[in-house]
């Protein structure tokens, strides 16, 4: 049973600023903002929401199927997918474009400033859900605007349950767009800021929006997460990581746990706890795809946090 991961494949250019942004951005001068940050550390990582989610779901033993678009410069990423055993049957190359690129600067408080070039991602609507008939579950993660709209409608028409996960792409959509997504989706996932923006744009409370889906998940950073389902909610504690190294990709790792739990038919507390474990594993490593725990190591962290193995 394959899980279709509709979203971006991107190269993440990650830079570390050895200070705090707040020490260099003057609130009273924000209207003439002109700042530069010296970043002596820089590295290039494989990223993008679809790539990160698929990577983590593969670690769990799931069967991710990536649907994404890449540019002329994608050969290193495509080779990596082959090495990881991740199918690229639905990864389309768009001639004359760059693969999506994120330029992320992180400060000592783990605050981030990101510039993003979408590149080939803007052609994500060229991919069609009907070309992946074996999928039994899906996620619509951040991608090109037209592609996200199309994939959501196509998944609903095909009867494939899916998570709506707009992430940083949420500002692209109007309140009506967002309500359409919520009515089409079976599940929805946001961080705390995105959830507030969703409520603001739709004019609805979180409780009202939760009524549109089987579950609405809100991640709360170091405070864990809350899963609204069945007219109530489940508070999921944060799992203590071995180290706090890099938050990039933690949300994608969390979502892989959601997808695995849904596919396995688990209840929401267990599903949320696995998601929390995946986020904790990720944050202890740099980049979105450099952690390499075995299923046994994942189970051990789960047992240490919650008292029993997930499988």
C-alpha positions in Angstrom: 0.0 0.0 0.0 1.7 3.2 -1.2 1.4 6.6 0.3 1.5 9.3 -2.3 3.6 12.3 -1.2 2.6 15.4 -3.3 5.0 18.2 -2.5 8.3 19.9 -3.2 11.8 18.5 -3.8 14.3 21.1 -3.1 17.9 21.8 -2.2 18.3 23.5 1.2 21.2 26.0 1.5 21.6 26.3 5.2 23.6 29.0 6.9 24.2 29.6 10.6 24.4 33.2 12.0 26.5 33.1 15.2 24.3 35.7 17.0 20.6 36.5 17.4 18.5 38.3 14.8 16.9 40.4 17.5 20.2 42.0 18.3 20.5 43.4 14.7 16.9 44.2 13.7 15.7 47.5 15.2 11.9 47.5 15.5 11.7 51.3 15.1 13.7 51.1 11.8 11.7 48.2 10.3 10.4 50.5 7.5 13.9 50.9 6.2 15.2 47.5 6.9 18.7 46.9 5.4 20.6 44.2 7.2 23.3 41.7 6.4 24.3 38.6 8.5 27.7 37.1 8.4 27.3 33.3 8.1 30.6 31.5 8.4 28.9 28.2 8.3 27.1 27.0 5.1 26.1 23.6 3.8 23.8 22.3 1.0 21.3 19.6 2.0 18.7 17.5 0.2 15.3 18.8 1.2 11.8 19.8 0.1 8.7 18.7 2.0 8.0 15.7 -0.3 11.6 14.5 -0.2 11.8 14.9 3.6 8.5 13.2 4.3 9.3 10.3 2.0 12.7 9.9 3.6 11.3 9.6 7.1 8.4 7.4 6.0 10.9 5.0 4.4 12.8 4.9 7.7 9.6 3.7 9.4 9.1 1.0 6.9 6.3 2.7 4.9 6.0 2.8 1.1 6.3 6.4 0.0 5.7 7.4 -3.6 6.9 10.9 -4.4 5.1 13.2 -6.8 7.1 16.3 -7.5 8.8 18.4 -10.2 12.6 19.1 -10.5 14.8 21.1 -12.7 17.9 20.6 -14.9 20.2 20.6 -11.9 18.4 17.6 -10.2 20.8 14.8 -11.0 22.4 14.6 -7.5 19.0 14.4 -5.9 17.7 11.8 -8.4 20.7 9.7 -7.8 20.1 9.9 -4.0 16.5 8.8 -4.4 17.8 5.7 -6.3 20.3 5.0 -3.6 17.6 5.3 -0.9 15.3 3.0 -2.8 12.7 5.7 -3.3 10.8 5.5 -6.5 11.1 8.5 -8.9 8.4 7.3 -11.3 6.4 10.4 -10.6 9.2 12.9 -10.2 9.0 15.0 -13.4 11.9 17.1 -14.8 11.0 20.5 -16.1 13.5 21.6 -18.8 14.9 25.1 -18.5 14.3 25.5 -14.8 16.1 25.1 -11.5 15.0 22.6 -8.8 13.4 24.5 -6.0 16.0 26.1 -3.7 15.7 27.3 -0.1 18.2 29.6 1.5 17.8 29.3 5.2 19.6 31.4 7.8 19.3 30.2 11.4 20.4 32.2 14.5 21.4 31.0 18.0 17.8 30.9 19.2 16.8 28.6 16.2 14.9 31.4 14.6 15.0 31.2 10.8 14.9 33.6 7.9 14.2 31.8 4.6 14.3 32.9 1.0 12.7 30.4 -1.4 13.0 30.1 -5.2 10.2 27.8 -6.4 11.7 26.9 -9.8 10.3 23.7 -11.2 7.8 23.5 -8.4 5.6 26.0 -10.2 4.9 23.3 -12.7 3.7 20.7 -10.2 0.3 20.7 -11.8 1.8 18.8 -14.7 1.8 15.7 -12.4 -1.5 13.9 -12.3 -2.8 11.8 -9.4 -4.4 9.3 -11.9 -0.9 8.3 -12.8 -0.4 6.8 -9.4 -3.4 4.4 -9.1 -1.9 2.3 -6.4 -1.9 4.9 -3.7 -4.2 4.3 -0.7 -3.2 7.4 1.3 -1.7 10.7 0.4 -0.5 14.1 1.6 -0.8 17.4 -0.2 2.3 19.2 1.2 3.7 22.6 0.2 4.2 22.8 -3.6 3.2 25.0 -6.5 -0.2 26.7 -5.9 -1.9 25.2 -8.9 -0.5 21.8 -8.2 -1.8 21.8 -4.6 -5.3 22.7 -5.7 -5.3 20.2 -8.5 -3.9 17.3 -6.4 -6.4 17.9 -3.6 -9.4 17.8 -6.0 -8.0 14.8 -7.8 -7.4 12.8 -4.6 -10.9 13.6 -3.4 -12.3 12.5 -6.7 -10.3 9.3 -6.6 -11.5 8.5 -3.1 -7.9 8.6 -1.7 -7.8 9.9 1.8 -5.2 12.7 2.3 -3.7 15.1 4.7 -3.9 18.8 3.8 -0.5 20.3 4.9 0.0 23.8 3.4 2.9 24.7 5.6 4.7 27.8 4.3 2.5 27.8 1.3 -0.6 28.7 3.3 -0.4 32.5 2.5 -0.9 31.6 -1.2 -4.5 30.8 -0.6 -7.6 32.8 0.1 -10.1 31.9 2.8 -12.4 30.3 0.3 -9.4 28.3 -1.1 -8.6 27.1 2.4 -12.2 26.1 3.2 -12.3 24.1 -0.1 -9.1 22.2 0.9 -10.6 21.5 4.4 -13.8 20.1 2.9 -11.9 17.9 0.4 -9.3 16.6 2.9 -9.7 13.9 5.5 -7.0 15.3 7.8 -5.2 18.6 8.1 -1.9 19.6 9.8 -0.6 23.0 10.8 1.9 24.5 13.1 0.6 26.9 15.7 1.2 30.1 13.6 -0.4 28.5 10.5 -3.4 27.4 12.5 -4.0 31.0 13.7 -3.6 32.3 10.1 -6.0 29.6 8.9 -8.6 30.8 11.4 -8.0 34.4 10.5 -8.4 33.8 6.7 -11.5 31.6 7.0 -13.2 33.5 9.8 -13.8 30.3 11.7 -12.6 28.9 15.0 -10.2 26.0 15.2 -13.0 23.9 16.7 -15.3 24.7 13.7 -12.5 23.8 11.2 -11.8 20.6 13.1 -15.4 19.6 12.3 -14.6 19.6 8.6 -12.0 16.7 8.8 -11.5 13.5 10.7 -8.6 15.0 12.5 -6.9 18.4 12.7 -3.4 18.4 14.0 -1.6 21.4 15.4 2.1 21.2 16.3 3.3 23.4 19.1 7.1 23.2 18.9 8.6 22.3 22.3 5.2 22.1 23.9 4.2 19.0 21.8 1.1 18.9 19.6 -2.7 18.7 19.8 -4.8 16.4 17.7 -8.5 17.5 17.4 -10.6 14.5 16.5 -14.0 13.1 17.4 -15.3 16.3 19.0 -12.4 16.5 21.5 -8.6 16.5 21.4 -5.6 14.6 22.4 -2.5 16.4 23.8 0.7 14.8 22.6 3.8 15.5 24.6 7.1 16.5 23.1 9.7 13.7 23.1 13.0 14.8 24.6 15.7 14.7 21.9 19.3 13.7 22.5 20.4 17.1 21.2 18.9 20.3 19.8 20.9 20.8 16.6 18.7 21.9 13.7 14.9 22.4 13.4 14.9 22.2 9.6 12.6 19.4 8.5 11.2 18.5 11.9 7.7 19.2 10.8 8.2 16.8 7.8 9.5 14.1 10.1 6.5 14.6 12.3 4.2 14.2 9.4 5.8 10.9 8.4 4.7 9.5 11.7 1.1 10.7 11.1 1.1 9.0 7.7 2.5 5.8 9.1 0.0 5.7 12.0 -3.0 6.4 9.7 -1.9 3.8 7.2 -1.5 1.2 10.0 -5.0 2.0 11.5 -3.6 3.2 14.8 -5.6 5.5 17.2 -4.6 9.1 17.4 -2.7 9.1 20.7 -0.3 6.4 19.4 -0.1 8.0 16.0 0.8 11.4 17.5 3.4 9.8 19.7 5.2 8.2 16.8 5.1 11.6 15.0 6.6 13.2 18.1 9.4 10.6 18.2 10.2 11.2 14.5 10.5 14.9 15.2 12.8 14.3 18.2 15.1 12.1 16.1 15.3 14.7 13.3 16.1 17.7 15.5 19.2 16.0 16.8 20.8 16.1 13.4 21.7 18.8 10.8 19.6 18.9 7.6 16.3 17.2 6.8 17.6 13.8 5.8 20.8 13.0 7.7 19.4 11.1 10.6 19.5 7.3 10.0 17.8 5.5 12.9 16.8 1.8 12.4 13.2 0.8 13.1 14.6 -0.8 16.3 16.1 2.5 17.4 12.8 4.3 16.6 10.9 1.7 18.7 13.5 2.1 21.6 13.0 5.9 21.7 9.2 5.4 21.6 9.4 2.9 24.4 11.6 5.1 26.5 9.2 8.0 26.1 5.9 6.2 26.4 6.6 2.8 28.1 5.9 0.4 25.2 7.0 -0.4 21.7 4.9 1.0 18.8 5.1 -2.4 17.0 
